[in-house]
Amino acid sequence: MNILLVDDKGGPYILDTIRCLSYKQDVNIYVVSPERKEYFNTIPYSRHVKKYEYLNFKSKKEEIEKINVKIREWKIDVVLPVKQSNYTFFASLNGEFDRSLLPPQSTKETLEIVSDKWLLFNWLKEHSFPTPKSYLVSEENLQSITFPILLKPKLDTNGNKVKMIKSADSYLETTKENNFNKEDFILQENIYGEDIDISLLAKNGIIKAYTIQKGLVREALSFATGIEFIDNNELLKQTEAIIKKLNWNGIAHLDFVHDPKSNSYHLIDFNPRLWSTLIGSLYAGVNFPILMVKLAQNQTIDFIGYRKTQFYLAQQALQQGKLKSIKNSSWKYVLNDPLPEIVKTYKKLSSIIKLK
């Protein structure tokens, strides 16, 4: 089988996707990128990549034409988007692309709702799903805000980071910074509770496969680098209701926080893309990229659950300093395809030596 991945700005998702697709599978993986990287690109060094090619174009129409040329040239069976921008790109195409090559995908309008935190908050509120109180950034909202509060980018794709605002003075100081654009952010209530996530694949609003995980090790205001796969029927039922109401199609990773005061699960982020611990789901027994391929080819998915285990990303496993942590980590998949990391380390060392 020939699979085409569309890369944009790199990141861990595409390499992890490649390693999932090739795990115990007979596939040929091709990758195209609509732009040349500003940094050293390690993806072409993966032993699982048959061909990596940059595309030069001057318009969106020319871009899709060149992708279509590669689909015919390489006899592609399935096209997999990887990052959020890929899904938006394909959802915006009208009659210019053979959608039968894609796994099920939600509409452009639905993608816009879940991708924009302000639109998502209002949608959840309208349909009575628990979610933290959220506000637009304005001085008029100061009287309604309880500090500390989270300042979050409306769109994760704009490169801004989440920031904790601890006081009104800090809030005013932040909003008056020269490069601050209030239209790019929202304010979200900071609920003190346990973070818990669910990764899933759905078709026509029905969840076909999922894993539920809680963070063992989490960077401040960022994703978990160590997780534990668990059962949680209450969270699953709530997620099923959200996915059904959205009539969601495709992959998603939902971040919840459990509020101990109300004993409820509040949805804080809906990520319509693959996620940073994708390899962890594979380790637990659910190969989401391969399941996406099966849906694209109208094959039946036989989901039998997942292993309740712990998992660490490679660097975090070393920092744990325990053999069990290294065993339960992404090192198994890195060592099976080591060249991207070797080349990346070599380039870093070369840069340091040149600077010195």
C-alpha positions in Angstrom: 0.0 0.0 0.0 1.2 3.5 -0.9 0.5 6.3 1.6 1.1 10.0 1.2 1.6 12.3 4.1 1.4 16.1 3.8 4.0 17.8 5.9 4.0 21.6 6.7 6.2 22.8 9.4 7.6 19.6 10.8 7.3 18.8 14.5 7.1 15.4 16.2 3.7 14.4 14.8 4.8 13.5 11.4 7.8 11.3 12.5 5.6 9.5 15.0 2.9 9.0 12.4 5.5 7.5 10.0 6.7 5.1 12.8 3.1 4.1 13.6 2.2 3.5 9.9 5.3 1.3 9.4 4.9 -0.7 12.7 4.4 -4.3 11.6 2.8 -3.0 8.3 3.7 -3.5 4.7 3.5 0.1 3.5 5.4 2.6 1.3 5.4 6.0 2.8 5.8 9.2 0.7 5.9 12.7 2.0 5.4 16.1 0.4 6.0 19.4 1.9 4.5 22.7 0.6 7.5 24.7 2.0 11.2 24.2 2.6 12.0 24.1 6.3 13.8 27.0 8.0 15.6 24.4 10.1 17.4 21.1 9.4 14.7 18.6 8.4 15.2 15.1 9.8 12.1 13.4 8.3 13.8 12.4 5.0 16.3 10.4 7.1 13.7 8.0 8.4 14.2 4.5 7.0 10.5 4.2 6.6 10.2 7.1 4.1 10.4 6.0 0.5 10.4 9.5 -0.9 10.3 13.1 0.5 9.8 15.9 -1.9 9.4 19.7 -1.6 6.7 21.3 -3.8 7.2 24.8 -5.3 4.0 26.7 -6.1 2.6 30.2 -6.3 -1.0 29.6 -5.4 -3.3 27.2 -3.6 -4.6 25.9 -6.9 -1.1 25.1 -8.1 -0.3 23.4 -4.8 -3.2 21.0 -5.0 -2.4 20.4 -8.7 1.2 19.3 -7.7 -0.1 17.1 -4.9 -2.4 15.4 -7.5 0.5 14.9 -9.8 2.4 13.1 -7.1 -0.6 11.0 -6.2 -0.8 9.7 -9.8 3.0 9.3 -10.1 3.4 7.4 -6.9 0.1 5.5 -7.3 -1.1 6.6 -3.9 -3.8 4.6 -2.1 -4.4 6.9 0.9 -3.6 10.5 1.8 -3.2 11.3 5.5 -3.3 14.8 6.9 -1.1 15.1 10.0 -1.3 18.6 11.5 -4.3 20.9 12.1 -3.4 23.1 9.1 -3.5 20.0 6.8 -7.1 19.2 7.8 -8.2 22.8 7.3 -6.5 22.7 3.9 -8.2 19.6 2.6 -11.6 20.7 4.1 -11.4 23.9 2.1 -11.0 22.2 -1.2 -14.2 22.0 -3.3 -14.0 19.5 -6.2 -10.3 19.9 -6.6 -9.3 16.7 -4.8 -10.4 13.1 -4.7 -11.8 12.8 -1.2 -12.1 9.0 -1.4 -8.3 9.0 -0.7 -8.8 10.6 2.7 -10.1 9.2 5.9 -13.5 10.6 7.1 -13.1 14.3 7.9 -15.3 16.9 9.5 -16.6 20.0 7.6 -14.6 23.2 7.5 -17.3 24.9 9.7 -17.0 22.2 12.4 -13.2 22.4 12.3 -13.4 26.1 12.8 -15.6 25.7 15.9 -13.4 23.2 17.7 -10.1 24.9 16.7 -11.1 28.3 18.0 -11.2 28.3 21.8 -13.8 31.1 21.9 -16.1 29.5 19.4 -15.7 26.1 21.2 -16.5 27.7 24.6 -19.7 29.2 23.2 -20.7 25.9 21.5 -20.1 23.9 24.7 -22.1 26.4 26.7 -25.0 26.4 24.2 -25.2 22.6 24.4 -24.7 22.4 28.2 -21.4 20.6 28.3 -19.1 21.5 31.2 -16.3 23.9 30.3 -14.3 26.5 32.2 -15.7 30.0 32.2 -14.0 32.0 29.4 -13.8 35.7 28.5 -12.7 37.9 25.7 -9.6 40.0 26.5 -10.8 43.5 27.5 -10.5 45.8 30.4 -14.3 45.8 30.7 -14.1 42.1 31.8 -11.8 42.8 34.7 -14.7 42.9 37.2 -15.8 39.4 36.1 -12.4 37.8 36.3 -11.1 35.7 39.3 -7.3 35.5 39.4 -5.2 33.6 38.7 -6.6 33.0 35.2 -5.2 31.5 32.0 -4.4 33.6 29.0 -4.7 31.2 26.0 -4.3 31.6 22.3 -7.6 31.3 20.5 -5.8 29.2 17.8 -3.0 26.8 18.6 -1.6 27.4 15.1 -0.6 31.0 15.7 2.5 30.1 17.8 1.5 31.8 21.0 1.8 30.0 24.4 -0.5 29.6 27.4 0.3 32.0 30.2 -0.8 32.2 33.8 -2.0 35.7 34.8 -1.9 36.0 38.6 -3.3 39.5 39.2 -5.1 42.5 37.7 -1.8 44.4 37.5 -0.1 41.5 35.6 -3.2 41.3 33.3 -3.0 45.0 32.4 0.8 44.9 32.0 0.5 41.9 29.6 -2.2 43.4 27.5 -0.2 46.7 27.0 2.9 45.0 25.6 3.7 46.2 22.1 3.4 42.9 20.3 0.2 41.9 22.2 -3.0 41.5 20.1 -6.0 40.9 22.2 -7.9 39.4 19.3 -5.5 36.4 19.3 -6.3 35.4 22.9 -9.1 34.4 25.4 -9.1 34.2 29.2 -10.0 30.9 30.7 -10.9 30.0 34.2 -8.1 28.0 35.9 -9.7 24.9 37.5 -7.6 23.2 40.0 -8.1 19.5 39.3 -6.6 16.4 37.6 -5.9 16.6 33.9 -7.2 13.7 31.9 -7.2 13.3 28.1 -9.0 11.1 25.5 -7.6 10.3 22.0 -10.1 9.1 19.5 -11.1 8.3 16.0 -14.7 8.8 14.9 -17.0 8.4 11.9 -20.3 10.2 11.6 -20.4 11.1 15.3 -19.6 7.6 16.5 -16.3 6.8 18.3 -14.6 3.8 16.6 -11.5 3.6 18.8 -10.1 5.6 21.7 -7.5 5.7 24.6 -7.9 7.5 27.9 -4.8 8.8 29.7 -3.8 11.0 32.6 -0.6 12.8 32.9 2.2 11.4 35.1 4.7 14.1 34.1 3.6 17.4 32.6 5.5 20.5 31.6 4.1 23.7 33.1 1.0 24.7 31.0 2.0 22.2 28.3 1.4 18.6 27.3 2.3 15.5 29.3 5.6 13.8 28.6 4.7 10.8 30.8 1.2 9.3 30.8 -0.8 6.4 32.3 -3.6 4.7 30.3 -6.7 4.2 32.4 -10.5 3.5 32.2 -13.0 6.2 32.9 -16.6 5.4 31.8 -18.0 8.8 32.9 -15.5 10.7 30.8 -16.1 8.3 27.8 -19.9 8.9 28.0 -19.4 12.7 28.1 -17.0 12.5 25.1 -19.4 10.3 23.1 -22.1 12.9 23.6 -19.9 15.8 22.4 -18.7 13.8 19.4 -22.3 12.8 18.5 -23.5 16.4 18.8 -20.7 17.6 16.5 -21.2 14.7 14.1 -17.5 14.5 14.3 -15.5 12.7 11.6 -11.8 11.8 12.0 -9.1 12.0 14.6 -9.1 14.2 17.7 -7.5 14.6 21.1 -9.6 16.2 23.8 -8.1 17.7 27.0 -10.3 17.6 30.1 -9.8 18.7 33.7 -11.7 17.0 36.6 -13.3 19.6 38.9 -13.4 18.1 42.4 -15.9 20.7 43.6 -18.6 19.8 41.1 -17.3 16.3 40.4 -17.5 17.0 36.7 -15.2 16.9 33.7 -14.6 20.2 31.9 -13.4 20.2 28.3 -10.6 22.7 28.0 -9.2 21.9 24.5 -10.3 20.1 21.4 -7.4 19.3 19.2 -8.5 18.1 15.7 -5.2 16.5 14.8 -2.7 13.9 15.9 -1.0 14.5 19.2 2.4 14.5 21.0 1.9 11.1 22.7 0.7 9.3 19.6 3.4 6.6 20.0 2.1 6.0 23.5 -1.3 5.0 22.1 0.5 2.6 19.8 2.4 1.2 22.8 -0.9 0.7 24.6 -2.2 -1.3 21.5 -4.1 1.3 19.4 -2.4 2.3 16.1 -4.5 5.4 15.2 -2.8 6.2 11.9 -3.4 2.6 10.6 -7.0 2.8 11.8 -7.3 6.1 9.8 -6.1 4.2 6.7 -8.7 1.5 7.3 -11.5 4.0 7.5 -10.2 5.7 4.3 -10.5 2.3 2.6 -14.0 1.6 4.1 -12.6 -1.3 6.1 -14.2 -2.4 9.4 -12.4 -1.4 12.6 -12.3 -4.1 15.3 -11.5 -2.1 18.4 -10.8 -4.4 21.4 -9.6 -1.8 23.9 -6.1 -0.9 25.1 -3.5 -2.0 27.7 -3.6 -0.1 31.0 0.1 0.8 31.2 2.4 3.8 31.7 4.3 5.4 28.9 7.1 8.1 28.6 8.5 10.0 25.8 12.2 9.2 25.1 13.8 12.2 26.9 11.5 12.0 29.9 12.2 8.3 30.2 16.0 9.0 30.6 15.3 11.7 33.1 13.3 9.2 35.2 16.4 7.2 35.5 14.6 3.9 35.8 14.8 0.8 33.6 11.0 0.3 33.8 10.5 3.9 32.5 12.9 3.3 29.6 11.2 0.0 28.8 7.8 1.7 28.8 8.8 4.5 26.4 9.2 5.6 22.8 12.9 4.3 22.8 11.6 1.1 21.3 10.5 2.9 18.2 13.4 5.4 18.1 15.9 2.5 18.1 14.1 0.9 15.2 14.4 4.1 13.2 17.4 5.9 14.8 18.8 8.0 11.9 16.5 11.1 12.3 17.7 11.5 16.0 21.3 10.7 15.2 21.4 13.3 12.4 19.6 15.8 14.6 22.1 15.4 17.4 25.0 15.6 14.9 23.7 18.9 13.5 23.2 20.3 17.0 26.8 19.4 18.0 28.1 20.9 14.8 26.2 24.2 15.5 27.6 24.4 19.0 31.2 23.7 17.8 30.8 26.4 15.1 29.6 28.9 17.7 32.5 28.2 20.0 
